[in-house]
């Protein structure tokens, strides 16, 4: 039986420390064009020593119908943010304009389904809320790849819940000082 270890990637310009990464057991993923390690602690610790690299200009909204066009524009997918981006601000703005012209979602955040009922979308829902949204009566729009509800008040409440959850999740990022980092790497090797 073959087991596959999960890959924990580091991002940014890691060329200057590539030899140290190799010594720590990192491997190069040619498809992702990033170094990775199978130990999450080692990867997250090493990430702190890699310069962040150029600024990513994210494209917001429902990008799914435009995946091929975004690829043609050389936009890239950020798995951590779960969003498309481009390093060139002007290209990112053009991509954003493309996504903003989506015919199925009007500027007021509502859409019409085939039967004519309004859909009040709840975008960028953290996975932790999927069950709660189902209990609230929200539905998944597979084509738009987004949750929605036909009642505007429930849609508004769901959006408020999503915003609160995102704020809570952002506040729980681990922080380590350099002594913790060194100890963490030594213990995991």
Secondary structure, DSSP 8 states (H G I E B T S, - for coil): -------EE--SB-GGGHHHHHHTT-EEETTTTEEEES-HHHHHHHHTTSB--S--EEE-S--GGGHHHHHHTT-EEETTTTEEEESSHHHHHHHHHHHHT-TTS-TTSEEE-TTS-EEEEE-S--GGGHHHHHHTT-EEETTTTEEEESSHHHHHHHHHHHHHHHHHHHTT-----HHHHHHHHHHH-
